[in-house]
Amino acid sequence: MQVLNPATEQVVATVPASSVEEVDAAVARARAAFPAWRAVAPGDRARLLRAFAERIDLHAEELALLEVRQAGHPIGQARWEAGNLRDTLFYYSAAPERLTGLQIPVAGGVDLTFKEPLGVVGVIVPWNFPMPILGWGVAPALAAGNTVLVKPAEWTPLTALRVAELALEAGLPEGVLQVVPGEGPVAGRRLADHPDVRKIVFTGSTRVGKELMAACAPNVKRLTLELGGKSANIVYADADLEKAAATAPYAVFENAGQDCCARSRILVQRDVYDRFMGLLETAVAGVVVGDPEQEKTEVGPLISAPHLAKVGSYVPSDAPVAFRGSAPEGPGYWFAPTVLAPADVRGFPAWHEEVFGPVVTVAPFTDEADAIALANDTAYGLSGSIWTRDVGRALRTARAIEAGNLSVNSHSSVRYWTPFGGYKQSGLGRELGPDALDSFTETKNVFLSTEL
């Protein structure tokens, strides 16, 4: 598999694609390593995870530069991504010693529950945030005592391969964490089909998520899915319009819009619509799109030529473009930040479908009920933002919106210490936070009779 730099279109590496047989061999190694890893004392497993996090920290700049070259992420963002992987490992390094069960009162004896690891876990990582999302699956899975196989995206395998090397340097035993680069229909599908893989963690498109659900069904394989999104950014008339407008571009254009949480629909109360649009145009003009190796760059290129064509299809020549930002010319998969303002959003493809690029659609609304109806007018339900000074309205709106992660007067959705996941076709299960460990363990109930 050729890895291209999206900013230059130059080949930066060639990585062998794993065959079905190579995936099977990796699963066998992971299965063989599982009993010993499961038996590692909680304190020792915690120390190994901390050592792993420390190795990531020592090589954070190296990992960030790899991300810049394979994914086109701006260097500042790439450094954050390496730091997020490190911090997620540190967070879950506290879990092995806290993976406790219950003692439940019963008649005639003692009832105990145990949290036991599943076995071999497959983590299928997307290309949009290769390092953080790798950590979201790997860290809790390892902490709970599972062995892990990572299948990185075809376009972005380099950081995953280096992270696996750092895991060995940190002292994790052979076979506990492996990377199987390869094509999704080959390596990814084999992980889903393999009877010895007990769980799949997948982040990616809803279409592929549905295919994985079907593949996992014959073995009743556990599954966590984080899929697409079409999130709303709701701006009420009483909001701090200057702040809402200044931050709105970064809520959708960051990572070139290649983010399931992107607030790609902005809903603005009609009374302040014109004023907000004026402020938004100024903010969009200020977004710095350019060379991802430059410190000042805020937005880089799209990941590939096919993806550039897909994003472009949502902005045809007669599209209702309100205004655009700027992007470099020449080599690279560049797309200027684009704001659309159709007269009728309900029949507009970019309103309903996940563009996964720097394109946002703006629509006016009349009142609270109208805002909620527009926000819920989607098959997805991952994230969203609500801008208002009225706390009651904020809570009513948050409770009414069908989404798993909402922010009030901000655009924050993902923290490694809080739950993350979606409603409807945005996914299944929850990642991150203290409860993620439940999805990597089985609860075993044991009754001990005290009667002779």
VOBAMI-106737 format. One record per residue (C-alpha): residue in three letters; x, y, z. Coordinates in steps of 0.2 Angstrom, whole numbers, plus 5000, padded with zeros to 4 digits. Each point is the difference from the previous one (the first is absolute). Layout:
BEGIN
ALAXYZ;...
end
This chain:
BEGIN
MET500050005000;GLN500750174995;VAL499950145013;LEU499850174992;ASN500350175008;PRO498350094997;ALA500950174999;THR501249954987;GLU499349844992;GLN501749925002;VAL500349825006;VAL500750005017;ALA500049825004;THR499549834993;VAL499249885013;PRO499649814996;ALA498249965001;SER499549855012;SER499249854992;VAL498749905008;GLU501349875005;GLU501150135008;VAL498550075010;ASP499649825005;ALA501849985006;ALA499950165010;VAL498449955008;ALA500849835005;ARG501550105008;ALA498750115009;ARG499149855006;ALA501649925007;ALA500550165009;PHE498350025008;PRO500149895015;ALA501750075006;TRP499450184997;ARG498449975009;ALA501049935015;VAL501150155002;ALA499750075017;PRO499050164999;GLY501450115007;ASP501249934987;ARG498850024986;ALA499750185005;ARG501950035001;LEU500249934982;LEU498650124994;ARG500950155008;ALA501649954992;PHE499249994983;ALA499250175003;GLU501850075004;ARG500749924984;ILE498750094990;ASP500450165009;LEU501849984996;HIS499649984982;ALA498650124999;GLU500850124987;GLU500549854989;LEU498349935000;ALA499250184997;LEU501250024984;LEU499449834994;GLU498250055002;VAL500450164990;ARG500849904986;GLN498749864998;ALA498450105005;GLY500450184996;HIS499550065017;PRO500750165006;ILE501549985011;GLY499150085015;GLN498549884998;ALA501249854998;ARG500950045016;TRP498350015009;GLU499649834992;ALA501649925007;GLY499750085017;ASN498249935000;LEU500749824997;ARG501250035014;ASP498750065012;THR498749874996;LEU501349875004;PHE500450095016;TYR498250015005;TYR499649814997;SER501749955009;ALA499050045016;ALA498649874995;PRO500849835003;GLU500150035019;ARG498250075000;LEU499149864989;THR498949955015;GLY498549895001;LEU498650005013;GLN499449905015;ILE498149984999;PRO499049955015;VAL499149834998;ALA499349875011;GLY501049855004;GLY501750064994;VAL501150134992;ASP499750074983;LEU501550084991;THR500250074982;PHE501750014991;LYS500550104985;GLU500949894988;PRO500950044984;LEU499249944983;GLY501649944992;VAL500650064983;VAL499350174995;GLY500150074982;VAL500150194999;ILE499750074982;VAL500650184999;PRO499550144988;TRP501150114990;ASN499350175007;PHE500749995018;PRO501249854999;MET500950025017;PRO498650065012;ILE498849874994;LEU501349865001;GLY500250055018;TRP498150005004;GLY499949824996;VAL501749935004;ALA500250085018;PRO498449945008;ALA500249834991;LEU501849975007;ALA499550075017;ALA498649875002;GLY501249864995;ASN499649974982;THR501349984986;VAL499750114985;LEU500250004981;VAL500050174992;LYS499450024981;PRO500550184995;ALA499250084985;GLU500949974984;TRP500550184997;THR500750035018;PRO500949855007;LEU501750085005;THR499650065017;ALA499149845005;LEU501549904995;ARG501250115010;VAL498950005015;ALA500049805000;GLU502050015000;LEU499950125015;ALA498949885009;LEU501349874999;GLU501350125005;ALA499050045015;GLY500049825006;LEU498349944993;PRO500249814996;GLU500049944982;GLY498349974993;VAL499150115012;LEU499950154988;GLN500249974982;VAL499650104984;VAL499349924984;PRO500150134986;GLY498949954986;GLU498450034989;GLY498450015009;PRO499149874990;VAL501549885004;ALA500850035016;GLY498650095009;ARG498749884994;ARG501049855006;LEU500150075017;ALA498150025000;ASP499849824994;HIS501349915010;PRO499249905014;ASP501550035012;VAL499850194999;ARG498750035014;LYS499750194997;ILE500150134986;VAL500250185003;PHE499750104984;THR500050194996;GLY499550044982;SER498650024989;THR498249945004;ARG500049904984;VAL501549905005;GLY499449995018;LYS498449914994;GLU501149884990;LEU501049965016;MET498449975010;ALA499549874988;ALA501749925000;CYS500149995019;ALA498249935001;PRO500449814997;ASN501250005014;VAL499050125011;LYS501650105001;ARG499950155011;LEU500150174991;THR500350185003;LEU499650124986;GLU500450194998;LEU499350044983;GLY499450154991;GLY499350175005;LYS499150154994;SER500150115015;ALA499150165003;ASN500750165007;ILE498450105007;VAL500250195003;TYR498650085009;ALA499750194998;ASP500550035018;ALA501749914998;ASP501750095000;LEU500050014981;GLU501850064998;LYS500649855009;ALA498849884992;ALA500550074983;ALA501950005003;THR500049825006;ALA498849934987;PRO501349974986;TYR501149905011;ALA498649895006;VAL499849944982;PHE501650044990;GLU501249945012;ASN500949844993;ALA499350064984;GLY498349955005;GLN500549825001;ASP499249985017;CYS498549905005;CYS499650135013;ALA500150154988;ARG498650125002;SER499650004982;ARG498350085002;ILE499950175008;LEU498250055005;VAL499850185004;GLN498450095007;ARG499350104987;ASP500050175010;VAL501950005000;TYR500449904984;ASP500650144989;ARG501250075014;PHE500649825004;MET500449974981;GLY501050164999;LEU501049955015;LEU500349824994;GLU500650074983;THR501450095009;ALA500449855010;VAL500149884985;ALA501150134991;GLY501249985015;VAL500249815000;VAL501849964994;VAL500149864988;GLY501749954994;ASP501649905002;PRO499749885015;GLU501850015005;GLN499850195004;GLU499650055017;LYS498850134995;THR498949884990;GLU498349965007;VAL499349894986;GLY500949884989;PRO499549904984;LEU498749864998;ILE500749835001;SER499949944982;ALA499550044982;PRO498549895001;HIS499450085016;LEU500350174992;ALA498949964986;LYS498649935012;VAL500150165010;GLY499950114984;SER498549914994;TYR499050085014;VAL500550174993;PRO499550004982;SER500250164989;ASP498250055004;ALA500149975019;PRO499350145011;VAL501750065006;ALA499950145013;PHE501950025001;ARG501649915000;GLY501750015008;SER501649974992;ALA501149854996;PRO501749974991;GLU500249964982;GLY501149884992;PRO500449825007;GLY499049935014;TYR498249965003;TRP499450175005;PHE498250065002;ALA499650185006;PRO498850015015;THR498350034993;VAL498350065007;LEU498449964992;ALA498350085003;PRO498749924990;ALA498250074999;ASP499349835005;VAL501249885010;ARG498849855001;GLY500349954982;PHE501850045000;PRO501349865000;ALA501350095011;TRP498750035013;HIS499649815002;GLU501649914995;GLU501750005009;VAL501150104988;PHE501649965011;GLY500850164993;PRO500250195003;VAL498250034995;VAL498650075012;THR498250044996;VAL499150145010;ALA498150015002;PRO498950125010;PHE498749945013;THR498650095009;ASP499949945018;GLU500649865011;ALA498849874993;ASP500650044983;ALA501849995004;ILE499849835009;ALA499049934985;LEU501450064988;ALA501449935011;ASN499149835000;ASP499749994982;THR501349884997;ALA500449815001;TYR501550045011;GLY500250065018;LEU501850015005;SER500350185006;GLY499550185000;SER500150175007;ILE498750125008;TRP500350195002;THR498950105012;ARG500150095016;ASP498449925007;VAL500549855010;GLY498249935000;ARG500050014981;ALA501749924999;LEU499449855011;ARG498449984991;THR500850004983;ALA501449885005;ARG498749885007;ALA499050014984;ILE501449984987;GLU500349824996;ALA501950005001;GLY501349925012;ASN501250145003;LEU499450185001;SER500950175005;VAL499250165006;ASN500950164995;SER501549904994;HIS500449864988;SER500849875011;SER499449834997;VAL501449875004;ARG501049985016;TYR500949845004;TRP499250005018;THR498250024995;PRO498949894989;PHE499950024981;GLY498849924988;GLY498550034989;TYR498149984999;LYS499149924984;GLN501249964986;SER501550095008;GLY500549845009;LEU499849875013;GLY500750005018;ARG501150135008;GLU501950035000;LEU501150095013;GLY499650055018;PRO499949885014;ASP498649894992;ALA501049954985;LEU500849865009;ASP498349915001;SER500049984982;PHE501749915001;THR499549885014;GLU498749865004;THR499150015016;LYS500149835009;ASN498849965015;VAL500649875013;PHE498949945014;LEU500849925015;SER498949905011;THR500450025019;GLU498749865005;LEU500749835004;
end
